[in-house]
Amino acid sequence: MKAVICKDFAPYQNLSVEEVEDPKAGPGQVIVDIKAAGVNFPDILLVEGKYQMKPPLPFIPGGEVAGVVETVGEGVAGFKPGDRVVAATLLDGFAEKAAVAASQVAPIPDVMPFEEAAALITTYATTIHALKQRAELKDGETLVVLGAGGGVGTAACQLGKAYGARVIACARGEEKLATAKQAGADELVDYDAEDLKARLKELTSGKGADVVYDAVGGAYSEPAMRALGWGGRFLVIGFAAGDIPKMPLNLALLNSRDIRGVFWGAWAGQFPKENGANMAELFELYVAGKIKPMVSASYPLEDVTKAFDDLMARRVKGKVVLTA
Ligand SMILES: NC(=O)c1ccc[n+]([C@@H]2O[C@H](COP(=O)([O-])OP(=O)(O)OC[C@H]3O[C@@H](n4cnc5c(N)ncnc54)[C@H](OP(=O)(O)O)[C@@H]3O)[C@@H](O)[C@H]2O)c1
């Protein structure tokens, strides 16, 4: 089969696409014939050796796939060849096939296209965990989303609306803000052109927001934190801007604010039952028409570096996927 191979922790331009042996289903595994794989910012961090964990080399990157079950290994119950599924793989997804533990595989609704299914896992699972378990977002609260036109950002706009929040989307430029609007945002702030703190205060009539969802970091985090009201929760999702901000702790003291870290992958490993319930809820929300992954571009496996270029150049509106 064809697969993207990472031989060294190096700039992603060094990735190659090669013919490798087909995977075999071990006990408890299924082979997924991959139709689409979601591309996420952490994939770049992984191949460049900048992620929290470093896989042994060489490896196939790609953390989420959608496709059809080809074969099932010994001891697997609940799946059969031909089933349409998604799988959280962490690695091995940018290939034509992958061997995946059956516990990481879930059936998808018949109405769901593979490209949307592949785009539903990391971004939406991270965001539902962030908004439910970490922020405890309530109906009627105000949610500020930084990086609102990107992968996790569009998921946060959609899920925030599904949970009854007023969503203020912050992003750079008209196109990204239009994407956030399409994802359901109520208010739009261009954080490159406007004073972020002042605008957020204005939009909340001086009271401040209830929750900030920060997937960007850099220079945007502190003004957003300063715009949180009494009892506000600041969600640390990621640092797409590159810089990890240092926050003055008096900002937590002043308005009785909380800074809450979100690490979906580690949480899902420790709490598989709760993560399974979140995933089931995501599929229900999808079927009910309340969420819909926004796929702005789709590339063949050979063009994996183009997909990464789009992410690095801040061009991705919603999600980009690879098709096998
Ligand atoms: N905590 C978790 O469990 C978890 C799970 C998944 C992802 N993440 C993290 O969340 C972050 C976003 O991931 P994503 O897949 O949503 O990425 P994405 O689609 O690229 O979105 C990130 C957004 O950040 C903004 N940005 C600002 N400066 C940037 C820069 N220098 N380079 C790239 N983007 C920049 C861009 O919006 P504008 O151009 O509008 O500013 C972009 O839309 C990443 O740091 C990722 O590692 C965390």
The ligand as a MOL file (V3000), in Angstrom:
LIG
                    3D

  0  0  0     0  0            999 V3000
M  V30 BEGIN CTAB
M  V30 COUNTS 48 52 0 0 0
M  V30 BEGIN ATOM
M  V30 1 N -5.3710 20.3500 23.6070 0
M  V30 2 C -5.7370 19.4100 22.7670 0
M  V30 3 O -6.1480 18.3210 23.1540 0
M  V30 4 C -5.6330 19.7220 21.3010 0
M  V30 5 C -6.2650 18.9180 20.3350 0
M  V30 6 C -6.2030 19.3110 18.9860 0
M  V30 7 C -5.4930 20.4440 18.6210 0
M  V30 8 N -4.8380 21.1550 19.6000 0 CHG=1
M  V30 9 C -4.0710 22.3700 19.2610 0
M  V30 10 O -4.9640 23.3940 18.8470 0
M  V30 11 C -4.2680 24.2850 17.9760 0
M  V30 12 C -5.1070 24.5170 16.7320 0
M  V30 13 O -5.2110 23.3110 15.9950 0
M  V30 14 P -6.0640 23.2400 14.6390 0
M  V30 15 O -5.9130 21.8580 14.1110 0
M  V30 16 O -7.4000 23.8070 14.8500 0 CHG=-1
M  V30 17 O -5.2010 24.2290 13.7230 0
M  V30 18 P -5.6960 25.2780 12.6120 0
M  V30 19 O -6.8690 24.7520 11.8700 0
M  V30 20 O -4.4800 25.6400 11.8540 0
M  V30 21 O -6.1950 26.5450 13.4590 0
M  V30 22 C -5.3070 27.3190 14.2010 0
M  V30 23 C -5.6270 28.7880 14.0120 0
M  V30 24 O -4.6040 29.5230 14.6880 0
M  V30 25 C -4.4570 30.7810 14.0700 0
M  V30 26 N -3.0270 31.1590 14.0000 0
M  V30 27 C -2.5140 32.2710 14.5330 0
M  V30 28 N -1.1970 32.3500 14.3180 0
M  V30 29 C -0.8700 31.2560 13.6040 0
M  V30 30 C 0.3500 30.7900 13.0460 0
M  V30 31 N 1.4860 31.4540 13.2150 0
M  V30 32 N 0.3390 29.6250 12.3510 0
M  V30 33 C -0.8110 28.9310 12.2090 0
M  V30 34 N -2.0100 29.3270 12.7150 0
M  V30 35 C -2.0340 30.4820 13.4050 0
M  V30 36 C -5.0630 30.6750 12.6780 0
M  V30 37 O -6.1930 31.5390 12.6490 0
M  V30 38 P -6.0530 33.0690 12.1650 0
M  V30 39 O -5.2580 33.0620 10.8980 0
M  V30 40 O -7.4570 33.4850 12.0030 0
M  V30 41 O -5.3440 33.7600 13.3000 0
M  V30 42 C -5.5660 29.2300 12.5630 0
M  V30 43 O -6.8330 29.1660 11.9560 0
M  V30 44 C -2.9020 23.6540 17.7080 0
M  V30 45 O -1.9270 24.2630 18.5100 0
M  V30 46 C -3.1010 22.2090 18.1180 0
M  V30 47 O -1.8770 21.6010 18.5090 0
M  V30 48 C -4.9130 20.8330 20.9070 0
M  V30 END ATOM
M  V30 BEGIN BOND
M  V30 1 1 1 2
M  V30 2 2 2 3
M  V30 3 1 2 4
M  V30 4 1 4 5
M  V30 5 2 4 48
M  V30 6 2 5 6
M  V30 7 1 6 7
M  V30 8 2 7 8
M  V30 9 1 8 9
M  V30 10 1 8 48
M  V30 11 1 9 10
M  V30 12 1 9 46
M  V30 13 1 10 11
M  V30 14 1 11 12
M  V30 15 1 11 44
M  V30 16 1 12 13
M  V30 17 1 13 14
M  V30 18 2 14 15
M  V30 19 1 14 16
M  V30 20 1 14 17
M  V30 21 1 17 18
M  V30 22 2 18 19
M  V30 23 1 18 20
M  V30 24 1 18 21
M  V30 25 1 21 22
M  V30 26 1 22 23
M  V30 27 1 23 24
M  V30 28 1 23 42
M  V30 29 1 24 25
M  V30 30 1 25 26
M  V30 31 1 25 36
M  V30 32 1 26 27
M  V30 33 1 26 35
M  V30 34 2 27 28
M  V30 35 1 28 29
M  V30 36 1 29 30
M  V30 37 2 29 35
M  V30 38 1 30 31
M  V30 39 2 30 32
M  V30 40 1 32 33
M  V30 41 2 33 34
M  V30 42 1 34 35
M  V30 43 1 36 37
M  V30 44 1 36 42
M  V30 45 1 37 38
M  V30 46 2 38 39
M  V30 47 1 38 40
M  V30 48 1 38 41
M  V30 49 1 42 43
M  V30 50 1 44 45
M  V30 51 1 44 46
M  V30 52 1 46 47
M  V30 END BOND
M  V30 END CTAB
M  END
